[in-house]
Amino acid sequence: MSDKKRKQPSPGEQTGFRAADYYDLKPGAVEDLVTANEENSPNVSRKELRKYTVQRGRLHLADWVKLLLIKWWFPAAVCYFFIWGLGAMVPNVLDQLVIAGIALGFVTDLLTNNALRFMARTSGANDRWMMYPRKGFWSLPLNLLHAGVIMFLVFTAYNVLNQMLISLRGLSADQVPLGVEPILFGLLCLGFDMLLIALKRGLKKIVSDAKRNVREGRG
């Protein structure tokens, strides 16, 4: 017998593949991949895309529910940290409203709107959920102004609700049956925010329709 060991076949020889097979790229497929964009890509239905999305857990919330939860959660957090958290140090109600309004404006511009943009399936898909969707230098001042209007409406709503409860229960005028707490505060902020957004969209539609009618009349 020979002392030389028998030469063992390489893994490529065993499987029938050659090393060159791993580099046998398809030029057409590579070209399609490199030049792919929104214009030449085929349309794929949302139902088909969901087949390749990892589903965790059995609870599946619709996109609009998730967006509403986000727009509710951040104002509720503002109430918890700035109204409840600073209540002992800032006893004046007006000062609390000013501080909470400023905080809500910053949170809306830096956190809430960015979260909505991140969750958008396509660029700009969630712009209709924001009062000022454009991100830029003026977005923060505008969101601060928007938050101030919301805080005024929320403060008015609390006063109206407390007056109604006092009348219905026969309580004294100095009693406050409904205090400020994060859940209701967040819901009121969400409701007034969506109301103002709807009014803005309605006003823009009226203006655009008027401009179109003027152009068609001139033509």
Salt bridges, closest charged atoms under 4 A:
ASP21 OD1 - ARG18 NH2 3.43
GLU48 OE1 - LYS51 NZ 3.18
ASP63 OD2 - ARG121 NE 2.90
ASP193 OD2 - LYS71 NZ 2.55
ASP193 OD1 - HIS146 NE2 2.68
ASP209 OD2 - LYS205 NZ 3.09
ASP209 OD1 - ARG212 NH1 3.07
